[in-house]
Amino acid sequence: MNVKVLLVDDHPMLRDGLRQAMARHPKFIVAGEASTGANALKLAAELAPDLIVMDIHLPDMNGLEVTRQILALQPSVHILVFSGDAARSVVDEALQAGACGYIWKQSAAEELIRAVEMVMAGKLYLSPEVSSGIFEDYRKSLVQETDPCEPLLSQRDRQLLRLVAEGRRNKEIAVELAVSPKTVEAYRSRLMKKLGCSSSADLVRYAIREGIATA
């Protein structure tokens, strides 16, 4: 099945490079391009893309806010953030906004294709430049950890962690677990409290650290 793609970036040369990279894959079709957040919102509604490659620093609004607004109306859209900013706080915010992946702008075209394939397969993708910082934070937190007690996780907890780490949204998790989206929200909230996590990104990091999911 073909994947309809919307490219969002305010630099024409970068969009041209993205378009050329997408052309290397026979099933990726660039259906539209936007240089502003407002235009991205408009085209997302008109084109109903399967995937959006989203820059963060747009001239009129933050790309992560655009991501939130699009997903609020079109929750099935996969959004891959494409940014030159690899700061941990920005990556966390992107995942909290609902992005399925985060790829560094200096990555090779082959990595972009791999990221799109993984995201469209329902998995979370983080560029090595991004994930290395997350793993370093893990290492530091493990060294600094003073409490040897680990919370006991039920089978349902581990299943939820795996699905969150794969980038699944609440509606998708609800279908997988045969419960309502509100129940998933309650599960997620209870699990975050149990693990001392403050965000979905923290849940992802915990799942990877404990071997429940892979990066």
Secondary structure, 3 states (H helix, E strand, C coil): CCEEEEEECCCHHHHHHHHHHHHCCCCEEEEEEECCHHHHHHHHHHHCCCEEEECCECCCCEHHHHHHHHHHHCCCCEEEEEECCCCHHHHHHHHHHCCCEEEECCCCHHHHHHHHHHHHCCCCEECHHHHHHHHHHHHHHHHHCCCCCCCCCCHHHHHHHHHHHCCCCHHHHHHHHCCCHHHHHHHHHHHHHHHCCCCHHHHHHHHHHCCCCCC
